Amino acid sequence: MVGGALGCAVAEAGFEVCLLEAREPQRSWPPDEVDLRVSALTRASQHILENLQVWPGMAKRRVSPYTDMRVWDAGGSGRIHFSAAEIGEPDLGHIVENRVIQLALWERLESLPNVTLRYPARVSELQPGDEPAVVLQDGDRLTAKLVVAADGRDSRMRGMANIGTWGWDYDQHAIVATVRPALSHRHTAWQRFMKTGPLALLPIDDGRCSIVWSTSPLQAEALMSLDDAAFCRALTQASEAVLGAIRETGPRGVFPLRLGHAETYICSGLALVGDAAHAIHPLAGQGVNLGFLDAVTLAETVIAAHEAGRRIGSIATLRRYERTRKGPNMAMLGAMDAFKRVFSNEVLPLKLVRNLGLNLADRSGFFKQHLVRRAMGLGGDLPRLAK
Ligand SMILES: Cc1cc2nc3c(=O)[nH]c(=O)nc-3n(C[C@H](O)[C@H](O)[C@H](O)COP(=O)(O)OP(=O)(O)OC[C@H]3O[C@@H](n4cnc5c(N)ncnc54)[C@H](O)[C@@H]3O)c2cc1C
């Protein structure tokens, strides 16, 4: 997703782009099927995808706006309600299937004459430097002015460039599935924080919910081994039946969660974007949103350097990209890590404080509006393409 967005942004500015992808995106699927993987997209990401002319390709498939978000603490009375109406917006964001985003990006890339899509393609060797090059598994050697690694959390390109990472396992696994609740989700994203991890029920336009249930690896294993009926009962209980009984579930998937951050986002001739640079807990649905901001920041940096006659792959150029993105990414990683720790803690004073904090924030008017605007990606200094 992030590499595709970057490709669109620089290709539209006239650069020659070659996108290497291990597998072609899925082109079609049964109309009633919801992808296991979805992303909650912020308004900033929506603006980026609109500016890149990708959003129409998504909207014609399915984007599910949500107008409200309700968060509550299983270990107390703390709760907070965010509403688009309170800040005069039509919605707080959209839940979109990852394959919808991937296909719309791919189609946009296909429509740009200066983009070459190579798939299935895998890089077997990376040669960073003033004239960076990659060698593909089929033996082809490609040279470029800049190579970008957008190959996800376990980025092999990052390893080939000898860029280390720091981080830790969360000791949580996230179970994802599409479920049908008895009651209407009311276009609301629901999130319950439990000692073992947060459970999110994200509204899909057809009335179903996509769930992200983060829990201990042991409980995740147990939940994955349940039959559908037992899993629905466990989910009804874990969600406090906030949407009534969960009546139906689709297939389930499970993802181990970890925090990871690259020691540097750049070296001569190479930049990292998206999960290749930073992996974050999904509890606030920020991962790909940060990645899209990386992509357009890098694109704008490279375009400005080219117009000024500077080398686009030089450390001096790439440093501007890293300086702009590293701070905000680390701040978000830190905030989500702290959030996860505070809400998995059973120490009584901390429980009291976090419940009090949620309730105070709920009644705080200005502070709450500030929080929701930040979560929508509308705060801070935004790249032009995110406006
Ligand atoms: C359970 C869960 C829920 C999440 N929910 C949200 C959410 O609501 N909102 C949000 O913003 N984020 C969410 N995230 C995070 C989000 O999924 C990631 O941040 C996002 O996928 C990162 O995008 P990316 O393009 O950087 O990397 P990826 O999505 O990992 O894509 C990497 C791409 O590189 C390709 N690739 C990999 N290796 C090679 C290779 N060697 N050669 C060629 N191609 C290769 C892959 O095929 C893939 O297309 C969630 C994550 C999880 C685990």
The ligand as a MOL file (V3000), in Angstrom:
LIG
                    3D

  0  0  0     0  0            999 V3000
M  V30 BEGIN CTAB
M  V30 COUNTS 53 58 0 0 0
M  V30 BEGIN ATOM
M  V30 1 C -4.2400 -6.9160 12.8330 0
M  V30 2 C -3.7620 -5.6380 12.2390 0
M  V30 3 C -4.6550 -4.5790 12.0670 0
M  V30 4 C -4.2260 -3.3590 11.5360 0
M  V30 5 N -5.1170 -2.3410 11.4010 0
M  V30 6 C -4.7000 -1.1510 10.9120 0
M  V30 7 C -5.6120 -0.0480 10.7700 0
M  V30 8 O -6.7970 -0.1400 11.1060 0
M  V30 9 N -5.1310 1.1230 10.2900 0
M  V30 10 C -3.8230 1.2700 9.9360 0
M  V30 11 O -3.4150 2.3740 9.5350 0
M  V30 12 N -2.9480 0.2460 10.0380 0
M  V30 13 C -3.3540 -0.9500 10.5210 0
M  V30 14 N -2.4720 -1.9880 10.6250 0
M  V30 15 C -1.0920 -1.7990 10.1640 0
M  V30 16 C -1.0000 -1.9170 8.6420 0
M  V30 17 O -1.5140 -3.1670 8.2190 0
M  V30 18 C 0.4400 -1.7570 8.2060 0
M  V30 19 O 0.9620 -0.5690 8.7540 0
M  V30 20 C 0.5190 -1.7080 6.6720 0
M  V30 21 O 0.1510 -2.9320 6.1070 0
M  V30 22 C 1.9170 -1.3330 6.2240 0
M  V30 23 O 1.9130 -1.1580 4.8390 0
M  V30 24 P 3.2300 -1.3080 3.9770 0
M  V30 25 O 2.8250 -1.0320 2.5690 0
M  V30 26 O 4.3190 -0.5110 4.6000 0
M  V30 27 O 3.6730 -2.8120 4.1590 0
M  V30 28 P 2.9040 -4.1580 3.8040 0
M  V30 29 O 1.4370 -3.9580 3.8510 0
M  V30 30 O 3.5070 -5.2120 4.6580 0
M  V30 31 O 3.2830 -4.4030 2.2780 0
M  V30 32 C 4.5570 -4.8340 1.8880 0
M  V30 33 C 4.4960 -5.1590 0.4080 0
M  V30 34 O 5.7860 -5.5470 -0.0240 0
M  V30 35 C 5.7100 -6.7600 -0.7590 0
M  V30 36 N 6.9610 -7.4640 -0.5200 0
M  V30 37 C 7.4250 -7.9290 0.6610 0
M  V30 38 N 8.6320 -8.5110 0.5020 0
M  V30 39 C 8.9360 -8.3910 -0.8180 0
M  V30 40 C 10.0450 -8.7850 -1.5920 0
M  V30 41 N 11.0940 -9.4230 -1.0430 0
M  V30 42 N 10.0420 -8.4950 -2.9200 0
M  V30 43 C 9.0020 -7.8410 -3.4830 0
M  V30 44 N 7.9110 -7.4540 -2.7800 0
M  V30 45 C 7.8810 -7.7280 -1.4770 0
M  V30 46 C 4.5090 -7.4930 -0.2060 0
M  V30 47 O 3.9750 -8.4060 -1.1470 0
M  V30 48 C 3.5550 -6.3270 0.0960 0
M  V30 49 O 2.7840 -5.9970 -1.0230 0
M  V30 50 C -2.8690 -3.1970 11.1570 0
M  V30 51 C -1.9750 -4.2500 11.3100 0
M  V30 52 C -2.4140 -5.4610 11.8530 0
M  V30 53 C -1.4340 -6.5890 12.0250 0
M  V30 END ATOM
M  V30 BEGIN BOND
M  V30 1 1 1 2
M  V30 2 1 2 3
M  V30 3 2 2 52
M  V30 4 2 3 4
M  V30 5 1 4 5
M  V30 6 1 4 50
M  V30 7 2 5 6
M  V30 8 1 6 7
M  V30 9 1 6 13
M  V30 10 2 7 8
M  V30 11 1 7 9
M  V30 12 1 9 10
M  V30 13 2 10 11
M  V30 14 1 10 12
M  V30 15 2 12 13
M  V30 16 1 13 14
M  V30 17 1 14 15
M  V30 18 1 14 50
M  V30 19 1 15 16
M  V30 20 1 16 17
M  V30 21 1 16 18
M  V30 22 1 18 19
M  V30 23 1 18 20
M  V30 24 1 20 21
M  V30 25 1 20 22
M  V30 26 1 22 23
M  V30 27 1 23 24
M  V30 28 2 24 25
M  V30 29 1 24 26
M  V30 30 1 24 27
M  V30 31 1 27 28
M  V30 32 2 28 29
M  V30 33 1 28 30
M  V30 34 1 28 31
M  V30 35 1 31 32
M  V30 36 1 32 33
M  V30 37 1 33 34
M  V30 38 1 33 48
M  V30 39 1 34 35
M  V30 40 1 35 36
M  V30 41 1 35 46
M  V30 42 1 36 37
M  V30 43 1 36 45
M  V30 44 2 37 38
M  V30 45 1 38 39
M  V30 46 1 39 40
M  V30 47 2 39 45
M  V30 48 1 40 41
M  V30 49 2 40 42
M  V30 50 1 42 43
M  V30 51 2 43 44
M  V30 52 1 44 45
M  V30 53 1 46 47
M  V30 54 1 46 48
M  V30 55 1 48 49
M  V30 56 2 50 51
M  V30 57 1 51 52
M  V30 58 1 52 53
M  V30 END BOND
M  V30 END CTAB
M  END
